[in-house]
Structure formats: C-alpha cells, structure tokens
Amino acid sequence: MAETAAHTTHYGWVLNLHRVEYGKVLNWQRGLVRMRKDGFARDTLILVEHEPVVTVGRNGHQENFSNLTEEPFFIERGGDVTYHGPGQLVVYFIFNLRRRGRDLHKFMDQIQQGIIEALGEYGLTARQDDTNTGVWVGDHKIASIGIAVKNWITYHGTAINVQTNLDDFNRINPCGLTAETMTSLSKLTGEDISLDDFSNVLLKRYAEIFETKFTPVTLDELAEDIESQSGGNEV
C-alpha cells in the first residue's frame, strides 16, 4: 500500500495596512526581509492600498513611462512599469523559499493561482498567460506580478485591480502593454466590491495553496523590529 506524503503546515503572519504611501511600505518590506532571513519573522503577507504611484522594475523600458511628469520609484522587482493607486489591492510576500523547496517558478504559479481561484468566487474565469506574467480574464489583464528574491527571501508581489480607476494607467504602458489592456473586478462584474471583501477571499485561497495558517499581526507589534532593520526609517 503506497504511503501518502504528509503535508507540512506552515505558520505565517498577515499584516493588513489599509492605505499607506508606497515609499514607507517599501522600506518596511526590506526590514522584514532582514528579519525573515535572521529568523525573527514568519512568512508574511502584507495587504495594502497605495496612494497613486508609478514603479519601474529591473526590466523597465524608458519608452513605457516617458510621459510621466513625476519621478517613478525604481525598484528591485522583476517586470517593467506599473501603476498602484486607490481601489487596487497590493499583496507583498515576505517568504523564505528555503522552507518551500527553493522553487521560484512554483511560487509565482501559486501567487497567480490564488488570484485565479479568488476571482472564480465572483464568477470570473481567469487564467495565466504563456507570454505575459500576471492574471488575465479573456484578453484583459486584471493582476500584475513582480517579485524580488534576496538570499531566498522573497519580497514585492502582486497588484489586483479591484475598484481601480483604469484611466490612471493611461500615462504609462503598463508592463509594456496598452493601458486599454487593463481591467478590474468591478468593471467585469458590475459590482461594488470592497478591498476588504476581496482580501478575505484571497487570504483563504492563499492559506490553502501555501498550506499556511496566517495569523493577523499589527504594525504596532512589529514596529520597533522593522524600524531597526530598515535603517531607522520611522514606522
């Protein structure tokens, strides 16, 4: 009789920040990466909504953001240029892949699969694309993904357009695509779906996919450690 492989239950944290400006959260991510590397933090999901901002990844092309009048954030993640703003759920993953098989491709697939399953709860059939990363519904992109890895600790993550004002993509070619390619959950369903509601659905999917029990933590609980690890940036 064949033995069934035992599943390992991981224990992680989920930090729901609501709306915070991008630069602060970027510094906090970097602090958590150091904490995770040194064993002072668990695998952590950060859920956040940003003020309007444009970020450019390692594969950014100038022609895709040449119309900007402000300086974007140039960051470590993979991918090209993207927009974050109100109505968009951003999920950052501070995960130790040493404890998850050191398989970045599997990790990226799991991120996308969680979004696909969560969108299915709203009656949408979403998919991955063979050419472009992210999650698509038909010919329109609803979620973008860009990850960085340092010493097998991941950071950055995914942005899902829930109630995003899609006109805000018009100043850039998001991920090298036309702005018209982008869509949102509210546009596709015709419903007013809150970020909190979608976050709860997505978190359940990620708990199953990553076989992890995520315990809520607050910024106050982590503030002193994050501040010390992020170079003294105030939390």
C-alpha positions in Angstrom: 0.0 0.0 0.0 1.5 3.3 -1.1 2.2 5.9 1.6 0.7 9.3 1.3 3.2 12.2 1.7 2.4 14.3 4.7 1.7 17.9 4.2 3.7 20.4 6.3 1.6 23.1 7.9 3.5 26.4 7.8 2.7 29.3 10.2 2.8 32.8 8.9 1.6 36.4 9.5 -0.7 38.7 7.7 -0.2 42.4 8.0 -3.2 44.5 6.8 -2.0 48.1 6.4 -5.0 49.5 4.5 -3.9 52.7 2.7 -0.2 53.7 3.1 2.1 55.5 0.7 4.5 53.4 -1.3 7.9 54.5 0.0 7.1 53.6 3.6 5.9 50.1 2.7 9.0 49.6 0.5 11.3 50.3 3.5 9.2 48.1 5.7 9.4 45.2 3.2 13.2 45.5 3.2 13.2 45.4 7.0 11.0 42.3 7.1 13.3 40.6 4.6 16.2 41.0 7.0 14.0 39.8 9.9 12.9 36.8 7.9 16.5 35.9 6.9 17.6 36.1 10.6 14.6 34.1 11.8 12.9 36.9 13.6 9.8 36.9 11.4 7.5 34.4 9.9 6.5 34.2 6.3 4.4 37.3 5.9 1.7 38.6 3.6 1.4 42.4 3.5 -2.0 43.7 2.3 -2.1 47.3 1.3 -3.6 50.0 -0.8 -1.3 52.8 -2.1 -1.7 56.4 -2.9 -1.2 56.9 -6.7 2.4 56.0 -7.6 4.3 54.5 -10.6 7.0 51.9 -10.1 9.6 50.6 -12.5 11.2 47.1 -12.2 14.5 45.7 -13.3 13.2 45.2 -16.9 11.8 48.7 -17.3 11.9 50.4 -20.6 12.0 54.2 -20.8 9.5 54.4 -23.6 6.9 52.8 -21.4 6.9 55.7 -18.9 8.3 58.6 -20.9 5.0 60.6 -20.5 5.4 60.8 -16.7 5.8 64.3 -15.2 6.9 62.9 -11.8 9.8 60.6 -11.0 8.8 56.9 -10.6 10.2 54.5 -8.0 12.9 52.4 -9.5 12.8 49.1 -7.6 14.3 45.6 -7.4 11.4 43.5 -8.6 11.1 41.9 -12.0 9.0 43.3 -14.7 8.5 46.7 -16.4 6.5 49.7 -15.3 3.2 49.6 -13.4 0.8 51.8 -11.5 -0.5 51.5 -7.9 -3.4 53.5 -6.5 -6.7 53.6 -4.7 -9.0 50.7 -5.4 -6.1 48.3 -6.1 -5.1 45.6 -3.6 -1.4 45.1 -3.4 -0.1 41.9 -1.8 3.6 41.7 -0.8 5.1 38.3 0.0 8.0 38.1 2.5 8.6 34.3 2.2 11.6 32.1 2.9 11.7 29.8 -0.1 14.4 27.7 1.5 11.4 26.2 3.5 9.3 25.9 0.4 11.5 23.9 -2.0 13.6 26.8 -3.4 11.3 26.8 -6.4 10.6 30.3 -7.6 8.6 29.2 -10.7 6.3 27.2 -8.4 6.0 30.2 -6.1 5.0 32.5 -8.9 2.4 30.0 -10.1 1.0 29.7 -6.6 0.6 33.5 -6.4 -1.3 33.6 -9.7 -3.4 30.5 -8.9 -4.6 32.1 -5.6 -5.8 35.1 -7.6 -7.5 32.9 -10.2 -9.3 31.0 -7.6 -10.4 34.1 -5.7 -11.8 35.7 -8.9 -13.7 32.4 -9.5 -15.6 33.2 -6.3 -17.0 36.2 -8.2 -18.0 34.1 -11.3 -15.0 35.1 -13.4 -12.9 32.6 -15.4 -9.3 33.9 -15.1 -6.1 32.4 -16.4 -2.3 32.7 -16.6 -0.8 33.8 -19.9 2.0 31.9 -21.8 3.7 35.2 -22.8 2.9 37.8 -20.1 3.0 37.2 -16.4 0.0 38.1 -14.3 -3.6 37.1 -14.3 -6.0 37.6 -17.2 -9.7 37.5 -17.9 -10.2 37.0 -21.6 -7.8 39.4 -23.3 -7.6 41.8 -20.4 -5.2 41.9 -17.5 -6.5 42.2 -14.0 -3.4 41.5 -11.9 0.3 42.2 -12.3 3.1 40.4 -10.6 6.7 41.3 -9.9 9.0 39.5 -7.4 12.4 40.1 -6.0 14.5 37.5 -4.1 17.4 38.0 -1.8 19.1 35.0 -0.1 15.9 33.0 -1.0 13.7 35.5 0.8 11.0 37.0 -1.5 9.6 40.5 -1.5 7.4 42.7 -3.7 4.4 40.8 -5.1 1.1 41.3 -6.9 -1.4 44.1 -7.6 -5.0 43.2 -8.3 -7.3 45.8 -9.8 -10.5 45.6 -7.6 -12.0 49.0 -8.0 -9.1 50.8 -9.6 -9.8 53.8 -11.8 -8.4 52.3 -15.1 -7.9 55.8 -16.5 -4.9 56.1 -14.2 -3.0 53.6 -16.4 -3.2 56.0 -19.4 0.1 57.8 -18.5 2.1 54.6 -19.0 2.3 51.4 -21.0 1.7 49.0 -18.0 4.1 46.0 -18.3 4.7 47.2 -21.8 1.1 46.8 -22.8 -1.5 49.4 -23.8 -3.5 50.9 -21.0 -6.7 49.6 -22.6 -5.5 46.1 -21.8 -6.1 46.6 -18.1 -9.4 45.7 -16.4 -10.8 45.5 -12.9 -13.0 43.3 -10.8 -15.7 46.0 -10.5 -15.7 46.6 -14.3 -16.1 42.9 -15.1 -18.8 42.2 -12.5 -20.6 45.5 -12.5 -20.5 45.2 -8.7 -19.1 47.5 -6.0 -16.7 45.0 -4.3 -14.6 46.3 -1.4 -10.9 45.7 -1.0 -11.6 44.1 2.5 -14.1 41.6 1.0 -11.7 40.6 -1.8 -8.8 40.4 0.7 -10.7 38.0 2.8 -11.5 35.7 -0.1 -7.9 35.9 -1.4 -6.4 35.2 2.0 -8.4 32.0 2.3 -7.1 30.8 -1.1 -3.5 31.6 -0.1 -3.8 29.8 3.2 -4.8 26.6 1.3 -2.4 27.0 -1.6 0.6 27.8 0.6 -0.5 25.3 3.3 0.0 28.1 5.8 -2.0 29.3 8.8 -1.7 33.1 8.6 -2.2 34.9 11.9 -3.0 38.7 11.9 -0.4 41.0 13.3 -0.4 44.7 13.7 2.2 47.3 12.7 2.4 48.3 16.3 3.5 44.8 17.2 6.3 44.8 14.6 7.2 48.5 14.5 10.4 48.5 16.6 11.9 45.5 14.9 11.0 46.7 11.4 12.4 50.2 12.2 15.7 48.8 13.3 16.0 46.5 10.3 15.0 49.1 7.7 17.8 51.5 8.6 16.0 53.6 11.1 13.1 54.6 8.8 10.3 55.6 11.1 7.3 53.2 11.3 
